[in-house]
Amino acid sequence: MMKYLRNYRWYVALAIFSNILTAVFTVVSIPFIKPFLDILFNMKEVSREPVELSLTFSKNNFNEWLDYQSFLLIEQYGSDQAVFYVCLGIVLVFFLKNAFRYLGLFFMAPVRNGVIRDLRSQLFDKMLDLPLSYFSEERKGDLMSRITGDVQEVEWSILNVLVTIFREPIILLGSVIFMLVLSPQLTLFVFVLIIFTGVVIGGVGRSLRKPSAGIQQLLGKLVSIIEEVLSGLRIIKGFNAEGYQRAKFEKENDDYRWSLTKLLWRKDLASPLSEFLGITTVALLLWYGSRQVFSGELSAGSFMTFIFAFYYVIDPAKSFSKAFYNIQKGIAALDRVEQVLDSQNSIVDPVQAKTLSGFRQKIEYDQVGFAYRDTEGPVLQNINLSIEKGKIIALVGASGAGKSTLVDLLPRFYDVTTGSIRIDGTDIRDLKLKDLRGLMGIVSQEAILFNDTIYNNIVFGLEQISPAQVEAAAKIANAHDFIMATDQGYQTVIGDRGSKLSGGQRQRLTIARAVLKNPPILILDEATSALDSESEKWVQEALIKLMQKRTSIVIAHRLSTIQHADEIIVMDEGRIIERGTHKDLLQLNGAYSKLVALQNV
């Protein structure tokens, strides 16, 4: 955790300082009890000779010095007044102890919340930075669990016990030293059992880390199922699949319940186990200590003070045992967070990236091959394609032919496995990602919108845009009229993924977004395939306006929409099998002709 605490070093230093003073005043409070007990019990004559505290700090010297302080108080103020001053001293010491205890928590609060804020920000930034290939391997719900539940677990389990780490050892050490000074025999007697307690509790604690990691993974699965159900409620209800989804969720929920229950059984064993072992130690201590009192080896006041000091050993030890359990859980959660943060992004700017101010000539695919994983077969093979500026290129073929993958390589959502893609003669891997993607506008089959206003969805990612420009873009996209018909016009919030709008309206907003960006290269990925005839008409008109004077790559299942393309590329199993104009391809009487015939039936 130290690397996350660097930004809060002054808060951490003040918290450590406050906790050290808390521990000091806790330890100081222990010997304050002895004069009170000696005065109260008055069980022996105290020394009337002056006693100086020796540097050797021997047992007899220290006890005699405490006895002499009691004598001075009684001699100067009398028993009643002496007890009053001792009690006043006790109150003052405990006030300072608790004041610094609060200050320790006060200074740690911004540290805890700041570190959690930083972790969440780093995770969010990492998720934005990672390539699309990473998310095809990971569940969205599991990633959501890491940025919420795991990060919160780090706060609860690790940051909350930092106070314990800095404060309790001093209290333990001070209490043990005081106990040794009062009675080495008693101290040795109780420490045998304390060591045994530590071994038992430590063994249970070590067994928590692996189950804790498994529980966080199970929670990630639960969140994934919930996210999938919320996204697919229409299909679930339409197919009467509520029972199937309920059974699936119940199984994972029950697994999570039992795993968590077993973990809590172990965790909850810490407190009663340590308390039982502690009270056993106290009982043995009372038996053994009373024998020393009866034999005159130890005064009653010293023995009671010893028990008070022993309490300050047991309480921090219990806190340490709980902290140890919590840290094991926190480490498991932090491991899951760090797995994401340590993930490597292969799609980054090169060391000496070239800038790109515009698109002037052509796009070239040169012997391009691509596979998603080394262990899988190629998705694209030997793709050679030249797209001149201002031309419209259409990609057609059966599902799985590699059309979407081909266009995904252009903005470097993925990198080619073999070959290269060049823009104006420069390999796109040598360009700045921001410059490269700044050349492109993308309109996909699924209208990707956000739970925000219409205005913000159109302006998305752009700066210094005027309302007049937004309105002009909406008019080109045939969206202005339906926008103005909504309750608040451009300031209408459209709901999750634009749920308050129809499919055609959502798609026209994405087109307006692309128009406003005004990119020289346009990628249309089946932008009308999911629409009804009327919506398709409106969207197609908007797309025609959008494609004017732009280089366009169009993926289409409906071949009627791309008949006027400058070149049609027919793909099958990752290869280009035919290419040419609509008329030329029909004359070939090949794969394209069969596709046209099938759609005309």
C-alpha positions in Angstrom: 0.0 0.0 0.0 3.0 2.3 0.5 3.0 3.6 -3.1 -0.6 4.7 -2.8 0.1 6.6 0.5 2.9 8.8 -1.0 0.5 11.6 -2.1 -0.8 11.8 1.5 2.6 11.6 3.3 1.9 14.6 5.6 -1.5 13.3 6.7 0.1 9.8 7.2 2.9 11.4 9.3 0.5 13.3 11.5 -1.6 10.2 11.9 1.4 8.1 12.9 2.5 10.9 15.3 -0.9 11.1 16.9 -1.1 7.3 17.2 2.3 7.2 18.8 1.2 9.7 21.4 -2.0 7.7 21.9 0.1 4.7 22.7 2.5 6.7 24.9 -0.4 8.1 27.0 -2.0 4.6 27.1 1.2 3.2 28.6 1.7 6.2 31.0 -1.8 5.6 32.3 -0.8 2.1 33.7 1.5 3.2 36.5 -1.0 5.9 37.6 -3.2 3.2 38.9 -0.6 1.9 41.4 -0.4 4.9 43.7 -4.2 5.0 43.9 -4.3 1.3 44.8 -1.5 1.6 47.4 -3.2 4.5 49.1 -6.6 2.7 49.0 -5.3 -0.7 50.3 -2.6 0.8 52.6 -1.4 -2.8 52.8 2.3 -2.0 53.7 4.5 0.7 55.0 6.0 2.6 52.2 9.6 3.7 52.2 10.2 7.1 53.9 13.7 7.4 52.5 14.1 9.4 49.2 14.3 7.0 46.2 15.8 8.0 42.9 14.8 6.3 39.7 17.8 4.3 38.6 19.0 4.1 34.9 19.2 0.4 35.3 15.5 0.3 35.8 15.5 -2.7 38.1 12.3 -4.2 39.4 12.9 -3.3 43.1 14.1 0.3 42.3 11.0 1.0 40.2 8.6 -0.4 42.7 10.3 1.5 45.5 10.2 4.7 43.4 6.4 4.3 42.8 5.9 3.6 46.6 7.9 6.7 47.5 5.7 8.8 45.2 2.6 7.5 47.0 4.3 8.4 50.3 5.0 11.9 49.2 1.4 12.4 48.1 0.0 11.2 51.4 2.6 13.1 53.4 1.9 16.4 51.6 -1.8 16.2 51.0 -3.2 13.5 53.2 -4.9 10.3 51.9 -8.2 11.9 50.7 -6.4 14.8 48.9 -3.8 12.4 47.5 -6.5 10.2 46.0 -8.1 13.3 44.4 -4.9 14.3 42.7 -4.1 10.8 41.5 -7.7 10.6 40.0 -7.2 14.0 38.4 -3.9 12.8 36.9 -5.7 9.7 35.6 -8.4 11.8 34.0 -5.8 14.1 32.3 -3.8 11.2 31.0 -6.9 9.5 29.6 -8.1 12.8 28.1 -4.8 13.2 26.2 -4.8 9.6 25.2 -8.3 9.9 23.6 -7.6 13.3 22.1 -4.7 12.0 20.2 -6.6 8.8 19.4 -9.2 11.0 17.7 -6.6 13.1 15.9 -5.1 9.8 14.6 -8.5 8.9 13.1 -9.0 12.5 11.9 -5.8 12.6 9.9 -6.3 9.1 8.5 -9.8 9.8 7.2 -8.6 11.8 4.1 -5.9 9.2 3.6 -8.3 6.3 3.5 -10.8 8.1 1.2 -8.1 9.6 -0.9 -6.4 6.3 -1.6 -9.7 4.7 -2.5 -10.5 7.6 -4.8 -7.1 7.2 -6.4 -7.5 3.4 -6.8 -10.9 3.9 -8.5 -9.6 6.6 -10.7 -6.6 4.4 -11.7 -8.9 1.5 -12.4 -11.3 3.6 -14.5 -8.4 5.2 -16.5 -6.9 1.7 -17.0 -10.3 0.4 -18.3 -10.4 3.3 -20.8 -6.8 2.7 -21.8 -6.9 -1.1 -22.3 -7.5 -2.5 -25.8 -10.8 -4.1 -26.8 -9.2 -7.5 -26.9 -8.9 -7.4 -23.1 -12.6 -7.0 -22.6 -13.5 -9.9 -24.9 -11.7 -12.1 -22.3 -13.2 -10.5 -19.1 -16.7 -10.3 -17.8 -18.0 -6.7 -17.5 -19.7 -7.6 -14.1 -16.4 -8.9 -12.7 -14.6 -5.6 -13.7 -17.5 -3.7 -12.1 -17.0 -5.8 -9.0 -13.3 -4.9 -8.8 -13.9 -1.2 -9.2 -16.6 -1.2 -6.5 -16.5 -4.1 -4.1 -12.8 -4.9 -4.2 -11.7 -1.3 -3.8 -14.1 -0.9 -0.9 -12.7 -4.1 0.7 -9.2 -2.5 0.5 -10.5 0.4 2.6 -12.3 -1.7 5.1 -9.6 -4.4 5.4 -6.3 -2.6 5.0 -6.6 1.1 5.4 -8.8 0.8 8.5 -6.1 -1.2 10.3 -3.2 1.1 9.5 -4.0 2.7 12.9 -3.6 -0.6 14.6 -0.2 -1.2 12.9 1.3 2.0 14.2 -0.3 2.2 17.6 -0.8 -1.2 19.1 2.9 -2.4 19.0 3.9 0.6 21.2 1.2 -0.2 23.7 2.1 -3.9 23.7 5.8 -3.1 24.1 5.2 -0.5 26.9 2.8 -2.8 28.7 5.1 -5.8 28.5 8.1 -3.8 29.8 6.0 -2.5 32.8 4.8 -6.1 33.5 8.5 -7.3 33.4 9.5 -4.6 35.8 6.6 -5.5 38.2 7.1 -9.3 38.1 9.2 -11.2 35.5 7.9 -14.5 36.8 4.2 -13.5 36.2 5.1 -12.1 32.8 6.9 -15.2 31.7 4.0 -17.3 32.9 1.3 -15.5 30.9 3.5 -15.1 27.8 3.7 -18.8 27.2 -0.1 -18.8 26.6 0.0 -15.6 24.6 2.5 -17.1 22.2 0.2 -20.2 21.9 -2.7 -17.9 21.2 -0.8 -16.1 18.5 0.1 -19.4 16.8 -3.5 -20.6 16.8 -5.0 -17.3 15.5 -2.2 -16.8 13.0 -2.9 -20.3 11.5 -6.6 -19.5 11.1 -5.7 -16.1 9.5 -3.4 -17.6 6.9 -6.2 -19.8 5.7 -8.4 -16.8 4.9 -6.5 -15.3 2.0 -7.3 -17.9 -0.7 -11.0 -18.2 0.2 -11.2 -14.3 0.2 -10.0 -14.2 -3.4 -12.5 -16.8 -4.4 -15.4 -15.0 -2.8 -14.5 -11.8 -4.7 -14.6 -13.8 -8.0 -18.0 -15.2 -7.1 -19.3 -11.7 -6.4 -17.9 -10.7 -9.8 -20.0 -13.5 -11.4 -23.1 -12.3 -9.6 -22.7 -8.8 -10.8 -22.1 -10.1 -14.3 -25.4 -12.0 -14.3 -27.3 -9.0 -12.9 -25.8 -6.8 -15.6 -26.7 -9.3 -18.4 -30.3 -9.7 -17.1 -30.8 -5.9 -16.9 -29.5 -5.6 -20.4 -31.6 -8.5 -21.8 -34.9 -8.2 -19.9 -36.9 -7.9 -23.1 -35.5 -11.2 -24.5 -35.8 -13.0 -21.2 -39.5 -12.1 -20.9 -40.1 -12.8 -24.6 -38.7 -16.3 -24.3 -40.3 -17.0 -20.9 -36.8 -17.5 -19.6 -37.3 -16.0 -16.2 -37.1 -19.5 -14.6 -33.8 -20.3 -16.3 -32.2 -17.0 -15.3 -33.6 -17.3 -11.8 -32.1 -20.8 -11.4 -28.8 -19.6 -12.8 -28.7 -16.6 -10.4 -29.8 -18.7 -7.4 -27.0 -21.2 -8.0 -24.3 -18.5 -8.1 -26.0 -16.6 -5.2 -26.1 -19.8 -3.1 -22.4 -20.6 -3.9 -21.5 -17.1 -2.8 -23.6 -17.4 0.3 -21.9 -20.6 1.4 -18.4 -19.5 0.6 -19.0 -16.3 2.5 -20.5 -18.2 5.4 -17.5 -20.5 5.6 -15.2 -17.5 5.5 -17.2 -15.7 8.2 -17.1 -18.8 10.4 -13.4 -18.7 10.3 -13.2 -14.9 10.7 -15.7 -14.8 13.6 -13.7 -17.5 15.4 -11.0 -14.9 16.1 -12.8 -12.8 18.7 -14.3 -15.6 20.9 -11.1 -17.7 20.5 -8.9 -14.8 21.6 -11.3 -13.9 24.4 -11.5 -17.4 25.7 -7.7 -17.8 25.6 -7.4 -14.4 27.2 -9.8 -15.1 30.1 -8.0 -18.5 30.6 -4.7 -16.6 30.9 -6.3 -14.1 33.4 -7.7 -17.0 35.5 -4.3 -18.6 35.7 -2.7 -15.2 36.3 -5.1 -14.6 39.3 -4.2 -18.0 40.7 -0.5 -17.6 40.3 -0.4 -13.9 41.2 -2.4 -14.4 44.4 0.2 -16.9 45.6 2.9 -14.2 45.2 0.8 -11.6 47.1 0.1 -14.1 49.9 3.8 -14.9 50.2 4.7 -11.2 50.3 6.7 -11.3 47.0 4.3 -8.8 45.5 2.0 -6.1 46.9 -1.7 -6.1 46.3 -1.4 -2.7 44.5 1.4 -4.0 42.2 -0.6 -7.1 41.4 -3.7 -5.2 40.5 -1.6 -2.8 38.4 0.0 -5.9 36.7 -3.5 -7.1 35.8 -4.4 -3.6 34.4 -1.2 -3.7 32.3 -2.0 -7.2 31.1 -5.4 -5.9 29.9 -3.4 -3.5 27.7 -1.6 -6.5 26.2 -4.8 -8.5 25.6 -6.8 -5.7 23.9 -4.1 -4.7 21.4 -3.5 -8.4 20.7 -7.2 -8.9 19.9 -7.1 -5.9 17.7 -4.0 -7.3 16.0 -5.8 -10.7 15.4 -8.8 -9.0 13.8 -6.4 -6.8 11.8 -4.6 -9.9 10.6 -7.8 -11.4 9.3 -8.9 -8.2 7.7 -5.5 -7.7 6.0 -5.7 -11.2 4.5 -9.1 -10.3 2.9 -7.8 -6.9 1.8 -4.7 -8.4 0.2 -6.9 -10.8 -1.8 -9.1 -7.8 -3.0 -6.0 -5.7 -3.7 -4.5 -8.6 -5.8 -7.6 -8.5 -8.0 -7.4 -4.7 -8.4 -3.7 -4.9 -9.2 -4.4 -7.6 -11.8 -6.3 -5.0 -13.8 -3.8 -2.2 -13.1 -0.8 -4.4 -14.2 -2.5 -5.5 -17.4 -0.4 -4.5 -20.4 -1.8 -2.5 -23.3 -0.1 -3.4 -26.5 -1.8 -0.7 -28.5 0.0 2.4 -27.5 1.8 5.4 -29.1 5.3 4.5 -30.4 8.2 6.1 -28.7 8.8 8.5 -31.6 5.2 8.8 -32.8 4.5 10.7 -36.0 1.8 13.4 -36.1 -0.9 13.4 -38.7 -2.7 16.6 -39.6 -5.1 15.2 -42.2 -6.0 12.6 -44.8 -4.7 13.5 -48.3 -4.3 10.4 -50.6 -5.3 6.9 -49.7 -5.6 4.0 -47.2 -3.7 0.8 -48.0 -4.1 -2.7 -46.6 -0.9 -4.5 -47.5 -0.9 -8.3 -47.0 -2.9 -7.9 -43.8 -3.5 -10.9 -41.6 -5.1 -11.0 -38.2 -5.9 -13.5 -35.4 -7.4 -12.7 -32.1 -5.2 -15.2 -30.2 -2.1 -17.1 -31.1 -3.9 -20.4 -30.4 -6.7 -19.7 -32.8 -6.8 -19.6 -36.6 -6.6 -16.4 -38.6 -9.7 -14.2 -39.0 -8.2 -12.3 -41.9 -5.7 -13.6 -44.5 -3.7 -11.8 -47.2 -5.9 -8.7 -47.4 -4.8 -6.3 -50.1 -7.0 -3.2 -50.5 -6.4 0.4 -51.6 -9.0 3.1 -50.7 -8.6 6.4 -52.5 -9.6 9.6 -50.8 -13.2 10.5 -51.5 -14.2 6.9 -52.5 -17.0 4.8 -51.1 -15.9 1.2 -50.4 -18.6 -1.4 -49.4 -17.8 -4.7 -47.6 -20.3 -7.5 -48.0 -20.3 -11.2 -47.2 -21.8 -13.7 -44.8 -21.7 -13.2 -41.0 -18.2 -14.1 -39.7 -16.5 -13.3 -43.0 -14.3 -10.8 -41.3 -15.9 -7.5 -42.4 -16.1 -5.8 -39.0 -12.6 -7.0 -38.0 -11.2 -5.5 -41.2 -12.5 -2.0 -40.3 -11.7 -2.4 -36.6 -8.0 -2.7 -37.6 -8.1 0.8 -39.2 -8.5 2.9 -35.9 -6.2 0.3 -34.2 -8.9 -1.2 -32.0 -6.7 -4.2 -32.7 -3.2 -4.4 -34.3 -2.5 -6.5 -37.4 -0.8 -9.8 -36.9 0.9 -9.7 -40.3 1.3 -7.1 -43.0 0.6 -3.4 -42.5 -2.1 -0.7 -42.9 -0.9 2.7 -44.2 -2.5 6.1 -44.4 -0.8 8.4 -47.0 2.2 6.0 -47.0 2.7 5.9 -43.2 2.1 2.8 -41.2 -0.7 3.5 -38.7 1.4 1.9 -35.9 3.8 4.8 -36.3 1.2 7.4 -35.8 -0.2 9.0 -32.6 -3.4 7.2 -31.7 -5.3 10.5 -31.0 -4.3 11.8 -34.5 -5.3 8.5 -36.2 -8.7 8.2 -34.5 -9.3 11.9 -34.9 -9.6 11.2 -38.7 -12.5 8.8 -38.3 -16.1 8.9 -37.5 -17.9 5.6 -36.7 -21.6 4.8 -36.9 -22.2 1.2 -35.8 -25.1 -1.2 -36.0 -25.9 -0.6 -32.3 -26.5 3.0 -31.5 -24.1 3.7 -28.6 -25.6 6.5 -26.5 -25.3 7.5 -22.9 -27.7 8.4 -20.1 -27.3 12.2 -20.7 -28.9 15.0 -22.7 -29.4 14.8 -26.4 -27.0 17.8 -26.7 -24.2 16.1 -24.8 -24.6 12.9 -26.7 -24.1 14.8 -30.0 -21.2 16.9 -28.7 -19.7 13.8 -27.1 -15.9 14.2 -26.8 -15.7 17.4 -28.8 -14.7 20.8 -27.4 -15.6 24.4 -28.2 -18.8 23.5 -30.0 -21.6 26.0 -30.3 -25.3 25.2 -30.1 -25.7 26.4 -33.7 -23.2 23.8 -34.9 -25.0 21.0 -33.0 -28.3 22.1 -34.5 -26.9 22.1 -38.0 -25.5 18.6 -37.5 -28.9 17.4 -36.2 -30.6 18.8 -39.3 -28.2 17.0 -41.7 -28.9 13.8 -39.7 -32.7 14.3 -40.0 -32.9 14.5 -36.2 -33.7 18.1 -35.5 -37.5 17.7 -35.9 -37.9 14.8 -33.5 -35.5 16.4 -31.0 -37.6 19.6 -30.9 -40.7 17.5 -30.3 -39.3 16.1 -27.1 -40.1 17.8 -23.7 -36.9 19.8 -23.3 -35.5 19.7 -26.8 -31.7 19.3 -26.9 -31.6 19.2 -23.1 -33.8 16.1 -22.9 -32.2 13.2 -21.0 -32.6 10.1 -23.2 -32.2 7.4 -20.5 -29.9 4.4 -20.3 -28.5 3.7 -23.8 -31.1 6.1 -25.2 -34.0 3.9 -24.1 -36.5 6.8 -24.3 -36.0 7.0 -28.1 -36.8 4.7 -31.0 -34.2 2.7 -32.9 -34.2 5.1 -35.8 -34.0 8.2 -33.6 -31.1 6.7 -31.7 -29.2 6.0 -34.9 -29.8 9.5 -36.3 -28.3 10.9 -33.1 -25.1 8.8 -33.7 -25.1 10.1 -37.3 -25.4 13.7 -36.0 -22.5 13.0 -33.7 -20.4 11.8 -36.7 -21.5 14.9 -38.7 -20.5 17.2 -36.0 -17.0 15.6 -35.7 -16.7 16.1 -39.5 -14.2 13.3 -40.1 -12.4 12.8 -43.5 -12.8 9.0 -43.1 -16.2 7.5 -42.3 -16.8 3.9 -41.0 -20.4 2.7 -41.3 -20.9 -0.8 -39.7 -24.3 -2.0 -40.8 -25.9 1.2 -39.6 -29.4 0.5 -41.0 -29.7 -3.3 -40.6 -31.6 -3.2 -37.3 -34.2 -0.6 -38.4 -37.7 -0.8 -39.8 -38.4 0.4 -43.4 -39.5 3.9 -42.4 -36.6 4.5 -40.0 -34.2 3.1 -42.5 -35.4 5.6 -45.1 -34.7 8.5 -42.7 -31.3 7.1 -41.6 -30.3 6.3 -45.2 -31.0 9.9 -46.3 -28.9 11.1 -43.4 -26.1 8.7 -44.3 -26.0 9.9 -47.9 -25.6 13.5 -46.7 -22.9 12.3 -44.3 -20.9 10.4 -46.9 -20.7 13.4 -49.3 -17.1 14.4 -50.0 -15.8 11.8 -47.5 -13.9 8.6 -47.8 -16.4 5.9 -46.6 -16.1 2.3 -45.7 -19.5 0.7 -45.5 -20.4 -2.7 -44.1 -23.9 -3.7 -45.3 -26.1 -6.7 -45.3 -28.8 -4.9 -47.3 -27.2 -4.8 -50.7 -29.6 -2.2 -52.0 -28.0 0.4 -49.9 -24.5 0.1 -51.4 -25.2 -0.4 -55.1 -23.7 3.0 -55.9 -20.4 2.3 -54.0 -17.2 3.0 -56.0 -16.0 -0.6 -55.2 -17.7 -3.5 -53.5 -15.5 -6.0 -51.7 -16.9 -9.5 -51.2 -15.4 -11.4 -48.3 -15.6 -15.0 -47.2 -13.7 -16.7 -44.4 -11.3 -13.8 -43.9 -10.4 -13.4 -47.6 -11.4 -11.1 -50.5 -13.0 -13.4 -53.1 -14.6 -10.8 -55.4 -14.2 -7.0 -56.0 -15.7 -4.5 -58.4 -18.7 -2.3 -59.0 -22.3 -3.5 -58.5 -22.7 -4.0 -62.3 -19.3 -5.8 -62.7 -20.0 -8.2 -59.9 -23.4 -9.1 -61.2 -21.8 -9.9 -64.6 -19.4 -12.3 -62.8 -22.3 -14.3 -61.7 -20.4 -15.4 -58.5 -20.9 -15.0 -54.8 -22.2 -11.4 -55.0 -24.8 -12.4 -57.6 -26.0 -15.1 -55.3 -26.3 -12.7 -52.3 -28.3 -10.3 -54.5 -30.6 -13.1 -55.7 -31.2 -14.3 -52.2 -32.3 -10.8 -51.1 -34.5 -10.3 -54.1 -36.5 -13.4 -53.4 
